[in-house]
Amino acid sequence: MKRLLLTAASLAVLSGFAFAGEVKWETNFNKALKSAAKSKRLIFIDFYADW
């Protein structure tokens, strides 16, 4: 039963990604803030360092 529930939950999550569409990465922070405010969405900031 647990295996069936886990499989169903996994399929539900994965099917949501299939219809999400392409991610548009914005490189200008101020433009991203304005766009997020206009569309009432959150901002994901991805940064790294290769030290």
N, CA, C and O atoms as a printed pandas DataFrame, in Angstrom:
     atom_number atom_name residue_name chain_id  residue_number  x_coord  y_coord  z_coord
0              1         N          MET        A               1    0.825   -1.195    0.000
1              2        CA          MET        A               1    0.000    0.000    0.000
2              3         C          MET        A               1    0.870    1.260    0.000
3              4         O          MET        A               1    0.573    2.229   -0.698
4              5         N          LYS        A               2    1.947    1.234    0.791
5              6        CA          LYS        A               2    2.838    2.392    0.837
6              7         C          LYS        A               2    3.490    2.625   -0.521
7              8         O          LYS        A               2    3.664    3.762   -0.959
8              9         N          ARG        A               3    3.845    1.530   -1.172
9             10        CA          ARG        A               3    4.495    1.639   -2.477
10            11         C          ARG        A               3    3.543    2.269   -3.500
11            12         O          ARG        A               3    3.966    3.095   -4.309
12            13         N          LEU        A               4    2.283    1.890   -3.471
13            14        CA          LEU        A               4    1.280    2.443   -4.378
14            15         C          LEU        A               4    1.070    3.934   -4.120
15            16         O          LEU        A               4    0.975    4.727   -5.057
16            17         N          LEU        A               5    0.999    4.302   -2.859
17            18        CA          LEU        A               5    0.824    5.705   -2.490
18            19         C          LEU        A               5    2.028    6.543   -2.919
19            20         O          LEU        A               5    1.871    7.652   -3.430
20            21         N          LEU        A               6    3.223    6.008   -2.709
21            22        CA          LEU        A               6    4.441    6.715   -3.107
22            23         C          LEU        A               6    4.516    6.864   -4.628
23            24         O          LEU        A               6    4.915    7.916   -5.128
24            25         N          THR        A               7    4.141    5.837   -5.351
25            26        CA          THR        A               7    4.146    5.896   -6.811
26            27         C          THR        A               7    3.136    6.922   -7.314
27            28         O          THR        A               7    3.441    7.696   -8.221
28            29         N          ALA        A               8    1.958    6.936   -6.744
29            30        CA          ALA        A               8    0.927    7.892   -7.157
30            31         C          ALA        A               8    1.351    9.323   -6.857
31            32         O          ALA        A               8    1.137   10.221   -7.672
32            33         N          ALA        A               9    1.949    9.537   -5.694
33            34        CA          ALA        A               9    2.406   10.883   -5.340
34            35         C          ALA        A               9    3.529   11.329   -6.264
35            36         O          ALA        A               9    3.561   12.488   -6.678
36            37         N          SER        A              10    4.444   10.435   -6.592
37            38        CA          SER        A              10    5.547   10.767   -7.494
38            39         C          SER        A              10    5.035   11.124   -8.885
39            40         O          SER        A              10    5.514   12.081   -9.494
40            41         N          LEU        A              11    4.086   10.378   -9.383
41            42        CA          LEU        A              11    3.519   10.666  -10.691
42            43         C          LEU        A              11    2.787   11.999  -10.707
43            44         O          LEU        A              11    2.846   12.725  -11.698
44            45         N          ALA        A              12    2.104   12.324   -9.633
45            46        CA          ALA        A              12    1.403   13.599   -9.550
46            47         C          ALA        A              12    2.377   14.771   -9.578
47            48         O          ALA        A              12    2.136   15.771  -10.255
48            49         N          VAL        A              13    3.462   14.645   -8.851
49            50        CA          VAL        A              13    4.471   15.714   -8.821
50            51         C          VAL        A              13    5.145   15.848  -10.176
51            52         O          VAL        A              13    5.303   16.959  -10.681
52            53         N          LEU        A              14    5.543   14.733  -10.770
53            54        CA          LEU        A              14    6.235   14.766  -12.056
54            55         C          LEU        A              14    5.342   15.275  -13.179
55            56         O          LEU        A              14    5.829   15.938  -14.095
56            57         N          SER        A              15    4.061   14.981  -13.129
57            58        CA          SER        A              15    3.169   15.466  -14.177
58            59         C          SER        A              15    3.010   16.983  -14.089
59            60         O          SER        A              15    2.768   17.634  -15.106
60            61         N          GLY        A              16    3.141   17.547  -12.910
61            62        CA          GLY        A              16    3.098   18.998  -12.765
62            63         C          GLY        A              16    4.273   19.669  -13.434
63            64         O          GLY        A              16    4.126   20.763  -13.978
64            65         N          PHE        A              17    5.443   19.040  -13.410
65            66        CA          PHE        A              17    6.621   19.592  -14.072
66            67         C          PHE        A              17    6.492   19.527  -15.589
67            68         O          PHE        A              17    7.038   20.376  -16.294
68            69         N          ALA        A              18    5.789   18.546  -16.085
69            70        CA          ALA        A              18    5.658   18.382  -17.531
70            71         C          ALA        A              18    4.888   19.537  -18.160
71            72         O          ALA        A              18    5.130   19.877  -19.318
72            73         N          PHE        A              19    3.974   20.140  -17.424
73            74        CA          PHE        A              19    3.156   21.216  -17.959
74            75         C          PHE        A              19    3.618   22.594  -17.509
75            76         O          PHE        A              19    2.956   23.593  -17.790
76            77         N          ALA        A              20    4.735   22.654  -16.820
77            78        CA          ALA        A              20    5.208   23.932  -16.275
78            79         C          ALA        A              20    5.757   24.845  -17.356
79            80         O          ALA        A              20    5.703   26.064  -17.198
80            81         N          GLY        A              21    6.272   24.319  -18.419
81            82        CA          GLY        A              21    6.838   25.146  -19.481
82            83         C          GLY        A              21    8.302   25.435  -19.223
83            84         O          GLY        A              21    8.909   24.928  -18.279
84            85         N          GLU        A              22    8.842   26.256  -20.085
85            86        CA          GLU        A              22   10.261   26.577  -20.008
86            87         C          GLU        A              22   10.517   27.659  -18.966
87            88         O          GLU        A              22    9.717   28.581  -18.802
88            89         N          VAL        A              23   11.628   27.537  -18.272
89            90        CA          VAL        A              23   12.024   28.539  -17.288
90            91         C          VAL        A              23   12.751   29.660  -18.011
91            92         O          VAL        A              23   13.687   29.404  -18.768
92            93         N          LYS        A              24   12.330   30.908  -17.786
93            94        CA          LYS        A              24   12.999   32.052  -18.386
94            95         C          LYS        A              24   13.892   32.670  -17.327
95            96         O          LYS        A              24   13.406   33.251  -16.356
96            97         N          TRP        A              25   15.203   32.545  -17.514
97            98        CA          TRP        A              25   16.163   33.096  -16.568
98            99         C          TRP        A              25   16.404   34.562  -16.890
99           100         O          TRP        A              25   16.697   34.918  -18.032
100          101         N          GLU        A              26   16.281   35.388  -15.899
101          102        CA          GLU        A              26   16.518   36.823  -16.040
102          103         C          GLU        A              26   17.862   37.146  -15.407
103          104         O          GLU        A              26   18.140   36.708  -14.291
104          105         N          THR        A              27   18.697   37.907  -16.104
105          106        CA          THR        A              27   20.016   38.237  -15.573
106          107         C          THR        A              27   20.071   39.635  -14.966
107          108         O          THR        A              27   21.055   39.982  -14.313
108          109         N          ASN        A              28   19.044   40.432  -15.167
109          110        CA          ASN        A              28   18.978   41.777  -14.605
110          111         C          ASN        A              28   18.075   41.729  -13.369
111          112         O          ASN        A              28   16.881   41.451  -13.482
112          113         N          PHE        A              29   18.645   42.000  -12.190
113          114        CA          PHE        A              29   17.902   41.859  -10.935
114          115         C          PHE        A              29   16.724   42.825  -10.851
115          116         O          PHE        A              29   15.629   42.423  -10.457
116          117         N          ASN        A              30   16.928   44.082  -11.212
117          118        CA          ASN        A              30   15.841   45.066  -11.133
118          119         C          ASN        A              30   14.696   44.727  -12.083
119          120         O          ASN        A              30   13.525   44.883  -11.739
120          121         N          LYS        A              31   15.044   44.265  -13.272
121          122        CA          LYS        A              31   14.024   43.850  -14.235
122          123         C          LYS        A              31   13.257   42.629  -13.697
123          124         O          LYS        A              31   12.042   42.528  -13.865
124          125         N          ALA        A              32   13.977   41.718  -13.057
125          126        CA          ALA        A              32   13.337   40.530  -12.476
126          127         C          ALA        A              32   12.375   40.923  -11.359
127          128         O          ALA        A              32   11.286   40.358  -11.254
128          129         N          LEU        A              33   12.765   41.884  -10.527
129          130        CA          LEU        A              33   11.877   42.347   -9.456
130          131         C          LEU        A              33   10.596   42.957  -10.018
131          132         O          LEU        A              33    9.502   42.679   -9.526
132          133         N          LYS        A              34   10.735   43.780  -11.037
133          134        CA          LYS        A              34    9.549   44.403  -11.645
134          135         C          LYS        A              34    8.639   43.357  -12.278
135          136         O          LYS        A              34    7.418   43.418  -12.138
136          137         N          SER        A              35    9.237   42.409  -12.969
137          138        CA          SER        A              35    8.461   41.357  -13.616
138          139         C          SER        A              35    7.743   40.481  -12.584
139          140         O          SER        A              35    6.590   40.100  -12.783
140          141         N          ALA        A              36    8.425   40.167  -11.494
141          142        CA          ALA        A              36    7.821   39.344  -10.436
142          143         C          ALA        A              36    6.678   40.084   -9.753
143          144         O          ALA        A              36    5.646   39.491   -9.437
144          145         N          ALA        A              37    6.864   41.374   -9.528
145          146        CA          ALA        A              37    5.801   42.153   -8.896
146          147         C          ALA        A              37    4.580   42.252   -9.809
147          148         O          ALA        A              37    3.440   42.176   -9.350
148          149         N          LYS        A              38    4.833   42.420  -11.097
149          150        CA          LYS        A              38    3.745   42.532  -12.069
150          151         C          LYS        A              38    2.942   41.237  -12.166
151          152         O          LYS        A              38    1.713   41.271  -12.233
152          153         N          SER        A              39    3.632   40.097  -12.174
153          154        CA          SER        A              39    2.957   38.808  -12.311
154          155         C          SER        A              39    2.635   38.153  -10.968
155          156         O          SER        A              39    2.093   37.049  -10.928
156          157         N          LYS        A              40    2.970   38.838   -9.865
157          158        CA          LYS        A              40    2.702   38.339   -8.505
158          159         C          LYS        A              40    3.311   36.956   -8.283
159          160         O          LYS        A              40    2.640   36.028   -7.832
160          161         N          ARG        A              41    4.609   36.842   -8.614
161          162        CA          ARG        A              41    5.341   35.589   -8.438
162          163         C          ARG        A              41    6.570   35.820   -7.579
163          164         O          ARG        A              41    6.992   36.956   -7.362
164          165         N          LEU        A              42    7.132   34.732   -7.098
165          166        CA          LEU        A              42    8.348   34.798   -6.305
166          167         C          LEU        A              42    9.574   34.791   -7.208
167          168         O          LEU        A              42    9.489   34.440   -8.385
168          169         N          ILE        A              43   10.707   35.179   -6.647
169          170        CA          ILE        A              43   11.969   35.169   -7.374
170          171         C          ILE        A              43   12.866   34.091   -6.792
171          172         O          ILE        A              43   12.985   33.955   -5.575
172          173         N          PHE        A              44   13.496   33.326   -7.676
173          174        CA          PHE        A              44   14.480   32.324   -7.281
174          175         C          PHE        A              44   15.840   32.863   -7.684
175          176         O          PHE        A              44   16.076   33.130   -8.862
176          177         N          ILE        A              45   16.734   33.025   -6.725
177          178        CA          ILE        A              45   18.068   33.535   -6.999
178          179         C          ILE        A              45   19.050   32.376   -6.918
179          180         O          ILE        A              45   19.160   31.707   -5.891
180          181         N          ASP        A              46   19.753   32.154   -8.007
181          182        CA          ASP        A              46   20.732   31.078   -8.089
182          183         C          ASP        A              46   22.117   31.701   -8.243
183          184         O          ASP        A              46   22.367   32.436   -9.199
184          185         N          PHE        A              47   23.009   31.412   -7.313
185          186        CA          PHE        A              47   24.354   31.943   -7.407
186          187         C          PHE        A              47   25.338   30.883   -6.939
187          188         O          PHE        A              47   24.979   29.963   -6.205
188          189         N          TYR        A              48   26.569   31.024   -7.370
189          190        CA          TYR        A              48   27.596   30.055   -6.998
190          191         C          TYR        A              48   28.959   30.724   -7.089
191          192         O          TYR        A              48   29.092   31.829   -7.616
192          193         N          ALA        A              49   29.947   30.049   -6.578
193          194        CA          ALA        A              49   31.331   30.494   -6.692
194          195         C          ALA        A              49   32.210   29.274   -6.952
195          196         O          ALA        A              49   32.010   28.216   -6.355
196          197         N          ASP        A              50   33.152   29.426   -7.818
197          198        CA          ASP        A              50   34.066   28.312   -8.090
198          199         C          ASP        A              50   35.462   28.688   -7.597
199          200         O          ASP        A              50   36.379   28.949   -8.375
200          201         N          TRP        A              51   35.579   28.702   -6.283
201          202        CA          TRP        A              51   36.831   29.082   -5.623
202          203         C          TRP        A              51   37.780   27.921   -5.605
203          204         O          TRP        A              51   38.892   28.040   -5.091
